Amino acid sequence: MKYLIHDKIRLGVAVLLCFCTALQTDAKVKLPALISDGMVLQREQPVKVWGTADAGERVSVTFMKKKYAATADNNGQWNVTLPPMKAGGPYLMQINDIKLNDILIGDVWLCSGQSNMELPVSRVTDMFAAEISEYSNERIRQIIVPKVYNFHAPQETLSATSWKPMTQENVMNFSALACFFAKEMYEKTEVPVGIINSSWGGTPIEAWISEEGLKEFPIYINDKRLYEDDIYCAHIKKLEGECFYRWNSSLYRSDAGLHERTPWYASNYDDSDWQTVNMFSRTWGNNGLNPIAGSHWLRQNVEIPHTWSDKEVTLRLGCIIDADSVYVNGTFVGTTGYQYPPRIYRIPAGTLKPGVNNITVRIISNGGQPGFVQEKPYKLICDNESIDLKEEWKYRLGAPMPSAPNMMFFCYKPVCLYNAMIAPLQHYTLRGTVWYQGESNVSRRNEYATLLTTMIADWRRTFGQPELPFYIVELADYLSKEDIGGRKAWAEMRLEQAKAAQATPNAFLIRNSDLGEWNDIHPLDKKTLGKRVAYKVLETLPIKKVKSKN
């Protein structure tokens, strides 16, 4: 009997220990993604370290041989404020039982906007491949804010993400503009640079402003309210998915090029009765009056020298409107789903043969005029040799279709990106902000200056930095000289950007129009632009040009 009692006592103690252990596990401090290994803290300003824990839990932060204490409030929130510190590192930080490694103190920049800010280094290698491959700097770091939207309320935390140093392993994912800006800043100051990359292609400015900030724009607040019901939004996306499934299914079933006994992409397909067209002409892909949505097939034969045998070859197909699938000698070599990315396809060794080879492109038009973008590279490249493709192709319409269904981009709606991609950053101390956006607001440019000054005030309030510097990148030149109306609109938009900079203390315009490319909304020369931003920063801010101390 006594053994049974002892067993019960031991069992009770074990249960109690498990319960206490569970309490301790639940009570562990949790940190936001920004407060993590490899972070860069802003020098020479007070900086916050924050997180969550159980209400009433004591939190101890040890950094640079000093200890700071906090107690989690009733909501489990806690924070400590570190005093201004000189540039340097790497350092360690201990927060209760969490050890953070490789922390630098330097200058932290919020780089935000749409696709020209988001554009990664990998997209500018045509112009800067050698420089990119030869440069690494672990004292330049980037953290990418995950692309998330929220219509309900400003969020406290980010989805999982992490700080990455500018190494060869990571550099291709850096914002190209932020990369060259940070590189120039480091070369001039030798101070660590932290980039918070919060950007999303195609997004308008009102998506980046809080509901409070938009109170003078009730139309945008009312637009946002349409999407506060998650079930409604899910229904929209479900219906959209069904529409696209049906459109693509009909396209696939109707495209003879995919279903004839000899498919149109086969190397031995006889295209002798196909129409011969110039790839840049607007005489194909339409019915003589209106563009034809659906599939369009183009074929070209290219003669390859015997020295290219058994080698991997790169096929460059410029940019194509809208989507494409590409075959070489009947072998599928790549696809791209929308018009802007450069088409760079690797042809596996052994696919090409000496003599005549076939390239077939199946273009999908969503409803506008399909085509190839002029003054882009259209060639085959092997080692240091290249063969230019001819402008004449054989052409045949595959499957004419009605225009593709419209897509709902919730990230384009007001407030939602502020809530999910700016508000969670609010406790992080910044040196300044670089803003490159506006392409998506050109059609409503008359209100842009007011919206931009509103956003700047909104963000300064959010970060508690009333004089937070803003560096506004003007839109690059775009569109052909024949598009007089379009070019006029872009020029007027640049004036609106300048107006906002002139009306806002500690806001500065960065000249960029001369770096544009008429045929590409994403000009490649982000290096010159990055340097211009850096020069403007060095000209306008009292940044000490001294070496950081380890």
LINPE-V25926 format. One record per backbone hydrogen bond with DSSP energy under -1.0 kcal/mol. CO is the residue of the C=O (numbers start at 1). NH is the residue of the N-H. E is the energy in kcal/mol with one decimal. If there is no record, write none. Layout:
co=CO nh=NH e=E
co=CO nh=NH e=E
//
This chain:
co=1 nh=5 e=-2.1
co=2 nh=6 e=-2.6
co=3 nh=7 e=-2.5
co=4 nh=8 e=-2.1
co=5 nh=9 e=-2.4
co=6 nh=10 e=-2.9
co=7 nh=11 e=-2.5
co=8 nh=12 e=-2.6
co=9 nh=13 e=-2.6
co=10 nh=14 e=-2.5
co=11 nh=15 e=-2.6
co=12 nh=16 e=-2.4
co=13 nh=17 e=-2.8
co=14 nh=18 e=-2.6
co=15 nh=19 e=-2.5
co=16 nh=20 e=-2.6
co=17 nh=21 e=-2.7
co=18 nh=22 e=-2.6
co=19 nh=23 e=-2.3
co=20 nh=24 e=-2.5
co=21 nh=25 e=-2.6
co=22 nh=26 e=-2.7
co=23 nh=27 e=-1.8
co=25 nh=28 e=-1.2
co=30 nh=52 e=-2.5
co=34 nh=36 e=-1.2
co=36 nh=39 e=-1.7
co=39 nh=104 e=-2.4
co=41 nh=106 e=-2.8
co=47 nh=82 e=-3.4
co=49 nh=80 e=-2.7
co=51 nh=78 e=-1.9
co=52 nh=30 e=-2.8
co=54 nh=57 e=-2.3
co=57 nh=72 e=-2.7
co=59 nh=70 e=-2.3
co=60 nh=96 e=-2.0
co=61 nh=68 e=-2.7
co=62 nh=94 e=-2.3
co=63 nh=66 e=-1.4
co=66 nh=63 e=-2.8
co=68 nh=61 e=-3.3
co=70 nh=59 e=-3.3
co=72 nh=56 e=-2.6
co=73 nh=76 e=-2.4
co=76 nh=53 e=-1.8
co=77 nh=73 e=-2.8
co=78 nh=51 e=-1.9
co=80 nh=49 e=-2.6
co=82 nh=47 e=-1.8
co=85 nh=44 e=-3.1
co=87 nh=549 e=-1.8
co=88 nh=105 e=-2.9
co=91 nh=103 e=-2.6
co=93 nh=100 e=-3.4
co=94 nh=62 e=-2.9
co=95 nh=98 e=-2.8
co=98 nh=95 e=-3.1
co=100 nh=93 e=-2.3
co=101 nh=38 e=-2.6
co=103 nh=91 e=-2.0
co=104 nh=41 e=-2.9
co=105 nh=88 e=-2.0
co=106 nh=43 e=-3.4
co=107 nh=194 e=-2.9
co=108 nh=431 e=-3.7
co=108 nh=432 e=-1.1
co=109 nh=196 e=-3.0
co=110 nh=434 e=-2.5
co=111 nh=198 e=-2.0
co=112 nh=436 e=-2.2
co=113 nh=200 e=-2.2
co=114 nh=117 e=-1.8
co=114 nh=118 e=-2.2
co=115 nh=119 e=-2.8
co=119 nh=176 e=-3.1
co=120 nh=123 e=-1.9
co=121 nh=124 e=-2.1
co=124 nh=127 e=-1.0
co=124 nh=128 e=-1.7
co=125 nh=129 e=-1.4
co=128 nh=132 e=-2.6
co=129 nh=133 e=-2.3
co=130 nh=134 e=-1.1
co=132 nh=135 e=-1.1
co=137 nh=140 e=-1.5
co=137 nh=166 e=-1.1
co=139 nh=193 e=-2.1
co=140 nh=166 e=-2.3
co=141 nh=195 e=-2.6
co=142 nh=164 e=-2.7
co=143 nh=197 e=-2.5
co=146 nh=148 e=-1.1
co=164 nh=142 e=-2.5
co=165 nh=167 e=-2.1
co=166 nh=137 e=-3.3
co=167 nh=171 e=-2.9
co=170 nh=173 e=-1.9
co=171 nh=174 e=-1.8
co=172 nh=122 e=-1.8
co=174 nh=121 e=-2.1
co=175 nh=179 e=-2.8
co=176 nh=180 e=-2.3
co=177 nh=181 e=-2.3
co=178 nh=182 e=-2.9
co=179 nh=183 e=-2.5
co=180 nh=184 e=-2.1
co=181 nh=185 e=-2.4
co=182 nh=186 e=-2.7
co=183 nh=187 e=-2.2
co=184 nh=188 e=-1.8
co=185 nh=189 e=-2.1
co=186 nh=190 e=-3.1
co=190 nh=548 e=-1.9
co=192 nh=107 e=-2.6
co=193 nh=141 e=-2.8
co=194 nh=109 e=-3.1
co=195 nh=143 e=-2.6
co=196 nh=111 e=-2.5
co=196 nh=198 e=-1.0
co=197 nh=145 e=-2.6
co=200 nh=203 e=-1.5
co=204 nh=207 e=-1.3
co=205 nh=208 e=-2.0
co=206 nh=415 e=-2.4
co=207 nh=417 e=-1.4
co=207 nh=418 e=-1.9
co=210 nh=214 e=-1.6
co=212 nh=215 e=-1.3
co=214 nh=217 e=-2.8
co=217 nh=220 e=-1.4
co=217 nh=221 e=-1.4
co=218 nh=222 e=-2.7
co=219 nh=223 e=-1.6
co=220 nh=224 e=-2.4
co=221 nh=225 e=-2.0
co=224 nh=227 e=-1.9
co=225 nh=228 e=-1.2
co=229 nh=233 e=-2.2
co=230 nh=234 e=-2.6
co=231 nh=235 e=-2.1
co=232 nh=236 e=-2.2
co=233 nh=237 e=-2.2
co=234 nh=238 e=-2.3
co=235 nh=239 e=-2.6
co=236 nh=240 e=-2.6
co=237 nh=241 e=-2.5
co=238 nh=242 e=-2.1
co=239 nh=243 e=-2.5
co=240 nh=244 e=-2.5
co=241 nh=245 e=-2.3
co=242 nh=246 e=-2.4
co=243 nh=247 e=-2.4
co=244 nh=248 e=-2.9
co=245 nh=249 e=-2.3
co=246 nh=250 e=-2.5
co=247 nh=251 e=-2.4
co=248 nh=252 e=-2.6
co=249 nh=253 e=-2.6
co=250 nh=254 e=-2.0
co=254 nh=256 e=-1.0
co=255 nh=258 e=-1.7
co=256 nh=259 e=-1.0
co=256 nh=260 e=-2.1
co=257 nh=264 e=-2.0
co=263 nh=266 e=-2.0
co=266 nh=269 e=-1.4
co=271 nh=274 e=-1.9
co=275 nh=395 e=-3.5
co=277 nh=393 e=-2.6
co=278 nh=281 e=-1.8
co=285 nh=292 e=-2.4
co=290 nh=287 e=-2.3
co=293 nh=401 e=-2.3
co=294 nh=365 e=-3.0
co=295 nh=398 e=-2.3
co=296 nh=363 e=-3.4
co=297 nh=396 e=-2.1
co=298 nh=361 e=-3.1
co=299 nh=394 e=-2.8
co=300 nh=359 e=-3.0
co=302 nh=357 e=-2.6
co=304 nh=355 e=-2.9
co=305 nh=308 e=-1.7
co=306 nh=309 e=-1.6
co=308 nh=311 e=-1.5
co=313 nh=347 e=-3.7
co=314 nh=381 e=-2.6
co=315 nh=345 e=-2.8
co=316 nh=379 e=-1.4
co=318 nh=343 e=-3.1
co=319 nh=373 e=-2.7
co=321 nh=371 e=-1.6
co=323 nh=364 e=-2.5
co=324 nh=336 e=-1.8
co=325 nh=362 e=-2.9
co=326 nh=333 e=-2.8
co=326 nh=334 e=-1.0
co=327 nh=360 e=-2.7
co=328 nh=331 e=-2.1
co=331 nh=328 e=-2.8
co=334 nh=326 e=-2.6
co=336 nh=324 e=-2.3
co=343 nh=317 e=-2.2
co=345 nh=315 e=-3.4
co=347 nh=313 e=-2.0
co=348 nh=351 e=-2.1
co=355 nh=304 e=-3.3
co=357 nh=302 e=-3.3
co=358 nh=329 e=-2.4
co=359 nh=300 e=-2.3
co=360 nh=327 e=-2.7
co=361 nh=298 e=-2.3
co=362 nh=325 e=-1.7
co=363 nh=296 e=-2.5
co=364 nh=323 e=-2.2
co=365 nh=294 e=-2.5
co=366 nh=404 e=-2.8
co=371 nh=321 e=-3.0
co=377 nh=318 e=-2.2
co=378 nh=389 e=-2.3
co=379 nh=316 e=-3.3
co=380 nh=387 e=-2.4
co=381 nh=314 e=-2.8
co=382 nh=385 e=-2.6
co=385 nh=382 e=-2.5
co=387 nh=380 e=-2.4
co=391 nh=279 e=-3.2
co=393 nh=277 e=-2.9
co=394 nh=299 e=-2.2
co=395 nh=275 e=-1.6
co=396 nh=297 e=-2.7
co=399 nh=295 e=-1.6
co=409 nh=412 e=-2.0
co=410 nh=413 e=-2.0
co=414 nh=416 e=-1.1
co=415 nh=419 e=-2.4
co=416 nh=150 e=-1.4
co=416 nh=420 e=-1.3
co=417 nh=421 e=-3.1
co=418 nh=422 e=-1.4
co=418 nh=423 e=-3.0
co=419 nh=155 e=-2.8
co=422 nh=425 e=-2.0
co=423 nh=426 e=-1.7
co=425 nh=428 e=-2.4
co=432 nh=110 e=-2.3
co=433 nh=471 e=-2.7
co=434 nh=112 e=-2.5
co=435 nh=473 e=-2.8
co=436 nh=114 e=-1.7
co=438 nh=441 e=-1.8
co=441 nh=444 e=-1.5
co=442 nh=445 e=-1.5
co=444 nh=447 e=-1.7
co=445 nh=448 e=-1.3
co=447 nh=451 e=-2.2
co=448 nh=452 e=-3.1
co=449 nh=453 e=-2.3
co=450 nh=454 e=-2.1
co=451 nh=455 e=-2.5
co=452 nh=456 e=-2.4
co=453 nh=457 e=-2.0
co=454 nh=458 e=-2.3
co=455 nh=459 e=-2.9
co=456 nh=460 e=-2.4
co=457 nh=461 e=-1.9
co=458 nh=462 e=-2.2
co=459 nh=463 e=-2.7
co=460 nh=465 e=-1.7
co=465 nh=468 e=-2.2
co=469 nh=433 e=-2.3
co=470 nh=508 e=-2.6
co=471 nh=435 e=-2.8
co=472 nh=510 e=-3.1
co=480 nh=483 e=-1.4
co=482 nh=484 e=-1.8
co=483 nh=487 e=-2.4
co=484 nh=488 e=-2.1
co=485 nh=489 e=-2.0
co=486 nh=490 e=-2.0
co=487 nh=491 e=-2.2
co=488 nh=492 e=-2.3
co=489 nh=493 e=-1.9
co=490 nh=494 e=-1.9
co=491 nh=495 e=-1.5
co=492 nh=496 e=-1.7
co=493 nh=497 e=-2.2
co=494 nh=498 e=-2.3
co=495 nh=499 e=-2.3
co=496 nh=500 e=-2.0
co=497 nh=501 e=-2.0
co=498 nh=502 e=-2.6
co=499 nh=503 e=-1.8
co=504 nh=507 e=-1.3
co=506 nh=470 e=-2.1
co=508 nh=472 e=-3.3
co=510 nh=474 e=-2.2
co=512 nh=515 e=-1.9
co=513 nh=477 e=-1.6
co=513 nh=516 e=-1.3
co=517 nh=520 e=-1.9
co=518 nh=479 e=-1.5
co=524 nh=526 e=-3.0
co=526 nh=530 e=-2.5
co=527 nh=531 e=-2.4
co=528 nh=532 e=-2.0
co=529 nh=533 e=-2.3
co=530 nh=534 e=-2.2
co=531 nh=535 e=-3.0
co=532 nh=536 e=-2.2
co=533 nh=537 e=-2.4
co=534 nh=538 e=-2.7
co=535 nh=539 e=-1.8
co=536 nh=540 e=-1.8
co=537 nh=541 e=-2.4
co=541 nh=543 e=-2.3
co=544 nh=546 e=-1.6
//
